[in-house]
Amino acid sequence: MIPWQLIDSAQAPGNGEELRLYRRGSEFSIRVAGCELMNSRVHGSEDALANLACARIADRPAASILIGGLGMGYTTAAALQRLGAAGRVTVAELLPAVVKWNRGPLAELAGHPLLDDRVTVLETDIARILRMEQQAYDAILLDVDNGPVGLTHRSNDWLYGQAGLEAAFAALRPAGVLAVWSASPDRAFTRRLGQTGFEVEELSVRARETGGGGRHTIWLARRPS
Ligand SMILES: C[S@@+](CC[C@H](N)C(=O)[O-])C[C@H]1O[C@@H](n2cnc3c(N)ncnc32)[C@H](O)[C@@H]1O
């Protein structure tokens, strides 16, 4: 068995955790606080996050999508595959090192999505964008922790509370979709989405692109028209 090798690490701002990038042969792993945030061999549910959200806005040829965060670029690549030539993807990534990894050792994994002209990468906290924007996006895809609890960055808790969900609601165009990835279900979060005014679907999806592996949860929360 080839041992894991630490390639690089980066500290989340404030009192945030350290993200570590490991490699074992052609396999990569991003870990935070001893927990695997992402493995390059398992990305079915990260793809599904984009595929499911894009399917709900397929009638919008010039759709504008906000994705947080970049990770290994799978969600971004899947969104690009679903969007037409006039579509636009803004990726908010908290850690500049993750963007650097995606332009370097991780670039090939998802097929170099950052080279696509339709993509803009902002090295920032997605919360900053959500606080500023009004009716700017057709879909917002959120996969920044292991679920609706701050893991990478304690202040990510704001995103999943009432204020963060209201900001996401306001940043969406009418009938736009907020899609949130999680390792497991969370009934209180489902309830909060509904209380914010979203029409909520909670889906259980397979972890692997081949349809196997464990199950992850994706919420598709639609802002009414
Ligand atoms: C699980 S990974 C995302 C995986 C991604 N869906 C993919 O397909 O590879 C989480 C990413 O979110 C980033 N992140 C964490 N908090 C963030 C925030 N508040 N704003 C933007 N990015 C954030 C992390 O640095 C990490 O790159």
The ligand as a Tripos MOL2 file, in Angstrom:
@<TRIPOS>MOLECULE
LIG
   27    29     1     0     0
SMALL
NO_CHARGES

@<TRIPOS>ATOM
      1 C1        -15.7960   19.8220    0.6750 C.3       1 LIG1
      2 S1        -14.8500   21.0100   -0.1560 S.3       1 LIG1
      3 C2        -15.8330   21.3200   -1.5980 C.3       1 LIG1
      4 C3        -15.8450   20.1690   -2.5540 C.3       1 LIG1
      5 C4        -16.3750   20.5410   -3.9030 C.3       1 LIG1
      6 N1        -17.8340   20.4670   -3.8990 N.3       1 LIG1
      7 C5        -15.8400   19.6310   -4.9900 C.2       1 LIG1
      8 O1        -16.5910   19.2240   -5.8550 O.co2     1 LIG1
      9 O2        -14.6510   19.3180   -4.9680 O.co2     1 LIG1
     10 C6        -15.1130   22.4810    0.7790 C.3       1 LIG1
     11 C7        -14.3890   23.7020    0.2700 C.3       1 LIG1
     12 O3        -15.0240   24.8570    0.8050 O.3       1 LIG1
     13 C8        -14.0480   25.8110    1.1560 C.3       1 LIG1
     14 N2        -14.6630   26.7300    2.1330 N.ar      1 LIG1
     15 C9        -14.8900   26.5210    3.4570 C.ar      1 LIG1
     16 N3        -15.5560   27.5570    3.9900 N.ar      1 LIG1
     17 C10       -15.7660   28.4440    2.9880 C.ar      1 LIG1
     18 C11       -16.4170   29.7020    2.9200 C.ar      1 LIG1
     19 N4        -16.9870   30.2600    3.9910 N.pl3     1 LIG1
     20 N5        -16.4450   30.3590    1.7200 N.ar      1 LIG1
     21 C12       -15.8610   29.8090    0.6150 C.ar      1 LIG1
     22 N6        -15.2310   28.6050    0.6290 N.ar      1 LIG1
     23 C13       -15.1980   27.9260    1.7980 C.ar      1 LIG1
     24 C14       -12.9100   24.9590    1.6680 C.3       1 LIG1
     25 O4        -11.6900   25.6690    1.6970 O.3       1 LIG1
     26 C15       -12.9290   23.8000    0.6740 C.3       1 LIG1
     27 O5        -12.1610   24.0940   -0.4620 O.3       1 LIG1
@<TRIPOS>BOND
     1     1     2 1
     2     2     3 1
     3     2    10 1
     4     3     4 1
     5     4     5 1
     6     5     6 1
     7     5     7 1
     8     7     8 2
     9     7     9 1
    10    10    11 1
    11    11    12 1
    12    11    26 1
    13    12    13 1
    14    13    14 1
    15    13    24 1
    16    14    15 ar
    17    14    23 ar
    18    15    16 ar
    19    16    17 ar
    20    17    18 ar
    21    17    23 ar
    22    18    19 1
    23    18    20 ar
    24    20    21 ar
    25    21    22 ar
    26    22    23 ar
    27    24    25 1
    28    24    26 1
    29    26    27 1
@<TRIPOS>SUBSTRUCTURE
     1 LIG1         1 GROUP 0 **** ****
